[in-house]
Amino acid sequence: LTILKKQFGTEWLNEISAASLQFSIQCLDNAFKSFFKGQSHPRFKSKKNLKQSYTIPNSRIKIENRRLCIGKFWTRGIKIKLHRTVVGQVRRCTISKTSTGKYFVSILSLQDYEPKAKTGIQIGIDLGLKDFVTLSDGVKYQNPRYLSIYQEQLSKAQRQLAKKKIVSNRYNKQKLKVAKIYEKVKNSRADFLHKLSTQITNEHDTICVESLNVSGMMKREKSRKKKLAKHIADASWSSFLNFLGYKSDWNDRKLVKIDRWFPSSKTCFECGNVNQNLSLSDRIWTCKNGHVLNRDANAAKNILREGLKSLSPGT
């Protein structure tokens, strides 16, 4: 750390505590270790980025009278709005600044967690664009399409931004307006995904989903010059599946991912007939044996059955 200060200068390295700088070096070391294992490449973070953050280890963290005492603010502390009571042993906290100029503190604490009670209910989930989630028991949750809701307001703000002179006060003010709209879309989407994933994991013991290649689907639709890729990105299926994954682990649930090539929509749940001519616009279809099927509900039932097969012994 001393060598780095001598090499790059101490003017800005002395702005924060040495413990935070040491933690950053540890994160860099972990990032390179992950890279050499074949995982993601380390990403450079500049001081000029609108989003900034730094982490303080547990040795210099204290919360008293709604004030956060950390590092060089240990005596007076920083006044905060405490959203919830911190329970357990505090390990570290991360102070972050968003692109809209808001500051947040994320506190990581170690505590004993009690999983939710068992329900004995098994469910299959089919993800879609019109109905975001269709469950195998027939329950549907509509896709809120938050980006479409704010699209007109966002387009207007972006047009005004394009007319401003870059690196000017008016440009910076308009850039902040655009960032606030994007932040509203992001927060609204995250709120919906968290509430829905929490509800599903609380009410079901076994959750069966498709293993989707979302990035591949978006690239394919972009090559076709269709707006479907935009709607897929707005739906944020990957984030939803990620939420289901770690919340299932927390509550001792089973999240089963079936093969992405399994024809869940084209297979009749009643007789097993596969309709190879089924198109995306066919929401209701009839198989050769006369069974009238709802595309999404039928897919959710097939996903549940296929997922339970993988859990059965000898399969």
C-alpha positions in Angstrom: 0.0 0.0 0.0 2.9 2.4 0.8 4.4 1.6 -2.6 1.2 2.5 -4.4 0.9 5.8 -2.5 4.5 6.7 -3.6 3.8 5.6 -7.2 0.5 7.4 -7.7 0.8 10.2 -5.2 -0.9 10.7 -1.8 -3.3 13.5 -2.6 -6.4 11.4 -3.3 -5.3 8.1 -1.7 -5.3 9.9 1.7 -9.0 10.9 1.3 -10.1 7.5 2.8 -8.7 5.2 5.4 -5.9 2.7 4.8 -8.2 -0.2 5.6 -10.5 0.7 2.7 -7.5 0.8 0.3 -6.3 -2.6 1.6 -9.8 -4.0 1.0 -9.7 -2.7 -2.6 -6.4 -4.5 -3.2 -7.9 -7.7 -1.8 -10.9 -7.3 -4.2 -8.4 -6.8 -7.1 -6.5 -9.9 -6.1 -9.7 -11.9 -6.0 -10.8 -10.6 -9.4 -7.5 -11.7 -11.0 -7.7 -15.1 -9.4 -11.2 -15.5 -10.8 -10.0 -14.4 -14.2 -7.2 -17.0 -14.3 -9.8 -19.6 -13.4 -11.6 -18.8 -16.6 -14.2 -16.5 -15.1 -15.0 -12.8 -15.8 -12.3 -10.2 -16.5 -11.5 -7.5 -13.9 -13.3 -4.2 -14.7 -11.5 -0.9 -14.3 -13.3 1.7 -12.2 -12.5 5.3 -12.8 -12.9 8.2 -10.4 -14.7 10.0 -13.2 -17.6 7.5 -13.2 -20.9 8.7 -11.9 -21.3 5.6 -9.8 -18.8 5.4 -6.9 -18.4 3.2 -3.9 -15.9 2.2 -1.2 -16.0 -0.4 1.6 -15.0 -0.1 5.3 -14.0 -3.2 7.3 -15.8 -4.0 10.5 -13.0 -2.7 12.8 -14.1 0.9 12.2 -17.9 0.7 12.1 -20.4 1.8 14.7 -24.0 3.0 14.6 -25.2 5.2 17.4 -28.2 7.6 17.6 -28.9 7.2 13.9 -25.3 8.2 13.1 -22.8 6.0 11.2 -19.4 6.3 12.7 -16.7 5.1 10.3 -13.1 5.7 9.6 -12.3 9.4 9.6 -15.9 10.2 10.7 -15.5 8.2 13.9 -16.0 11.1 16.3 -19.0 13.0 14.9 -20.4 10.3 12.6 -22.7 10.7 9.6 -26.4 11.3 10.0 -28.4 8.4 8.3 -31.9 7.2 7.7 -31.8 3.7 9.1 -34.2 1.5 7.1 -34.0 -1.5 9.4 -32.3 -2.4 12.7 -28.9 -4.0 12.2 -28.9 -7.5 13.7 -25.9 -9.6 14.3 -22.2 -9.0 14.0 -21.3 -6.2 11.6 -18.7 -7.4 9.1 -18.3 -4.4 6.7 -20.3 -1.6 5.1 -20.2 -0.2 1.6 -20.9 3.5 0.9 -22.1 4.1 -2.7 -23.1 7.1 -4.7 -25.6 6.6 -7.5 -25.5 8.4 -10.9 -28.3 10.7 -9.6 -26.2 11.9 -6.6 -27.8 9.8 -3.9 -25.8 8.1 -1.2 -26.5 4.7 0.3 -24.9 2.6 2.9 -25.1 -1.2 2.7 -24.2 -3.0 6.0 -23.2 -6.6 5.9 -23.8 -8.5 9.2 -23.4 -12.1 10.3 -26.5 -13.6 11.9 -28.4 -16.9 12.3 -31.2 -17.2 9.8 -34.2 -19.4 10.2 -35.7 -20.7 6.9 -39.4 -20.5 6.3 -41.7 -23.4 7.2 -42.3 -26.2 4.7 -45.4 -26.0 2.6 -45.2 -29.3 0.6 -46.3 -27.5 -2.6 -44.6 -28.0 -5.9 -44.8 -25.5 -8.8 -43.7 -25.0 -12.4 -43.0 -21.5 -13.8 -43.2 -20.4 -17.4 -41.7 -17.0 -18.1 -43.2 -14.8 -20.8 -43.6 -11.2 -22.1 -47.3 -10.7 -21.9 -47.7 -12.5 -18.6 -44.4 -12.3 -16.8 -45.0 -15.5 -14.8 -47.5 -18.3 -15.4 -47.6 -20.9 -12.7 -48.6 -24.5 -13.3 -51.6 -24.1 -10.9 -53.1 -21.4 -13.3 -52.0 -18.3 -11.5 -50.6 -15.5 -13.7 -48.7 -12.3 -13.0 -48.7 -9.7 -15.7 -45.6 -8.1 -17.0 -45.5 -4.5 -15.7 -43.3 -3.3 -18.7 -41.7 -0.4 -16.7 -39.5 0.7 -19.6 -42.5 1.1 -21.9 -44.3 3.2 -19.2 -41.5 5.7 -19.1 -40.4 5.4 -22.7 -42.0 8.6 -23.9 -40.6 10.6 -21.0 -37.2 9.1 -21.5 -37.1 9.7 -25.3 -38.0 13.4 -24.8 -35.2 13.8 -22.2 -32.7 12.1 -24.4 -33.6 14.3 -27.4 -33.1 17.4 -25.2 -29.7 15.9 -24.0 -28.6 15.4 -27.6 -29.1 19.2 -28.3 -27.0 20.3 -25.4 -23.3 21.2 -25.7 -21.2 18.4 -24.2 -19.3 19.3 -21.0 -21.5 22.2 -20.1 -23.8 23.0 -17.2 -27.0 22.5 -19.2 -25.6 19.2 -20.5 -24.9 18.0 -17.0 -28.3 19.1 -15.7 -30.1 17.3 -18.5 -27.9 14.2 -18.1 -29.0 14.1 -14.5 -32.7 14.1 -15.6 -32.1 11.2 -17.9 -30.3 9.3 -15.1 -33.2 9.9 -12.8 -35.7 8.3 -15.3 -33.4 5.3 -15.7 -33.1 5.0 -11.9 -36.9 5.1 -11.6 -37.3 2.3 -14.1 -34.5 0.2 -12.4 -36.0 0.6 -8.9 -39.6 -0.1 -10.0 -38.4 -3.3 -11.8 -36.3 -4.5 -8.9 -39.2 -3.9 -6.4 -41.5 -6.0 -8.6 -39.0 -8.8 -9.0 -38.0 -9.0 -5.4 -41.6 -9.1 -4.1 -42.7 -11.7 -6.7 -39.6 -14.0 -6.1 -40.1 -13.7 -2.3 -43.8 -14.7 -2.6 -43.0 -17.7 -4.8 -40.2 -19.0 -2.6 -42.3 -18.5 0.6 -45.3 -20.5 -0.7 -43.6 -23.4 -2.5 -41.0 -26.1 -1.6 -40.1 -27.1 -5.1 -39.8 -24.6 -7.9 -39.2 -25.8 -11.5 -38.0 -23.3 -14.1 -36.5 -23.3 -17.6 -32.8 -22.8 -18.0 -32.9 -19.8 -20.4 -30.1 -18.3 -22.5 -31.4 -14.8 -22.3 -28.3 -13.1 -23.9 -28.5 -15.5 -26.8 -32.2 -14.8 -27.3 -31.6 -11.0 -27.3 -28.8 -11.4 -29.9 -31.0 -13.5 -32.1 -33.8 -11.0 -32.0 -31.5 -8.0 -32.6 -30.2 -9.7 -35.7 -33.8 -10.0 -36.9 -34.3 -6.3 -36.3 -37.3 -6.8 -34.1 -38.3 -5.0 -30.9 -38.6 -8.3 -29.1 -35.1 -8.0 -27.7 -36.0 -4.7 -26.0 -39.0 -6.3 -24.3 -36.8 -9.3 -23.2 -34.3 -6.9 -21.6 -37.1 -5.0 -19.9 -38.6 -8.2 -18.5 -35.2 -9.0 -16.8 -35.7 -12.8 -16.6 -32.1 -13.4 -15.6 -32.4 -11.2 -12.5 -35.6 -12.9 -11.5 -34.1 -16.4 -11.8 -31.1 -15.2 -9.8 -33.4 -13.9 -7.1 -35.2 -17.2 -7.0 -31.9 -19.0 -6.8 -30.4 -17.4 -3.7 -33.8 -17.0 -1.9 -34.4 -20.7 -2.4 -31.1 -21.5 -0.8 -31.9 -19.2 2.1 -35.2 -21.0 2.8 -34.1 -24.5 2.1 -36.2 -24.8 -1.1 -35.4 -26.8 -4.3 -34.9 -24.8 -7.5 -34.9 -27.2 -10.4 -33.8 -25.9 -13.8 -34.8 -28.1 -16.8 -33.0 -28.3 -20.2 -33.5 -25.2 -22.2 -34.2 -27.3 -25.3 -37.1 -29.1 -23.8 -40.2 -28.2 -25.9 -42.4 -27.2 -23.0 -44.8 -25.0 -25.1 -45.1 -27.4 -28.0 -45.7 -30.5 -26.0 -49.3 -31.4 -25.0 -49.5 -32.0 -21.3 -52.4 -34.4 -21.6 -51.1 -36.8 -24.3 -47.5 -35.9 -25.0 -48.0 -34.9 -28.6 -45.5 -32.4 -29.9 -46.7 -29.6 -32.2 -43.7 -28.6 -34.3 -45.6 -26.0 -36.2 -46.6 -23.9 -33.1 -45.6 -20.3 -33.6 -45.1 -17.5 -31.0 -48.5 -15.9 -31.9 -50.4 -19.1 -31.1 -51.6 -18.5 -27.6 -54.4 -21.2 -27.7 -53.8 -24.3 -29.7 -55.4 -27.8 -30.2 -53.3 -31.0 -30.4 -54.0 -33.9 -32.7 -56.0 -35.7 -30.0 -58.4 -32.7 -29.6 -57.0 -31.2 -26.4 -57.4 -27.4 -26.3 -54.4 -25.9 -24.5 -53.4 -22.5 -23.2 -49.8 -22.1 -24.4 -48.3 -20.6 -21.1 -50.3 -22.8 -18.7 -49.5 -25.9 -20.7 -45.8 -25.0 -20.7 -45.8 -24.4 -16.9 -47.3 -27.9 -16.3 -44.8 -29.5 -18.6 -41.9 -27.7 -16.8 -43.2 -29.0 -13.5 -43.4 -32.6 -14.7 -40.0 -32.5 -16.3 -38.4 -30.9 -13.2 -39.9 -33.6 -10.9 -38.6 -36.3 -13.2 -35.0 -35.1 -12.6 -35.6 -35.3 -8.9 -36.9 -38.8 -9.0 -34.4 -41.6 -8.3 -33.0 -43.5 -11.3 -33.7 -40.7 -13.8 
